[in-house]
Amino acid sequence: MADVYFTDRGLEELASRRGEEEVTLGWLAEQLRTFVDLHPEHEIPIERLATWLARLDDDED
């Protein structure tokens, strides 16, 4: 059985409401900046997500 996390609910809503849209990573970065401006207590997880996304293609050493 796969783990189910609280975030799954938000991710499912995102996919159902906006899943057909095409966005750029620049747009996403701007939305994440706005989110952190509004919710600075979430700065660290957003930074970790952004770094993870930026490095997806890096070779794992």
N, C-alpha and C positions, 0 to 999 in steps of 0.2 A: 504494500500500500504506500502510495506517495505521500510525502508530507504536505499538509495544507497550511498555508500561512495566512495571517490576517490580510497581508497585502494582496493576496489572490483576488479578493473581492474588488478592490480598486482596479487591479489590472484587467479583470474581466469587464468592468464597467468601461474602462478606457477602450478596450478592444471592441466592445459592442457599440459604443457611441461614436468612436473616431477611427475605427479599424480600417475603413476604406480610404481614409485621407492619406495623401503623400505629404511628408514634411522633410525639411532639411535638418541636418544636424545643427546648423547655425540657429534655426528656429528653436529647436529643442534646447540648446544651450541658453538662449535668451529666456525661455520659459523657466528653466531651472534657476537662472539668476533672479528672476522676478519672484519665484517661490521662496528662495533663500532670503531675499529682501523682506518679504512678508513674514517669514517664519525662520528667523536666524538660528533658532534652537536645532534646526535640521541641517545645518551647514555641513557637518561632518559626513553624514550618510550620503548627501547629495554629491559632495566632493568625491567620495569613494565610488559612487555609481559613475560619475563622469570620467574618473580616471580609469575605471574598469572598461567602460565603453571605448575610451580612447585607445586602450592598449589591447583590444581583442585580437588583433592580428600579430602581435609581438610573439616571437618564438619563446616558448617556455623553456627556461634553462634550469 
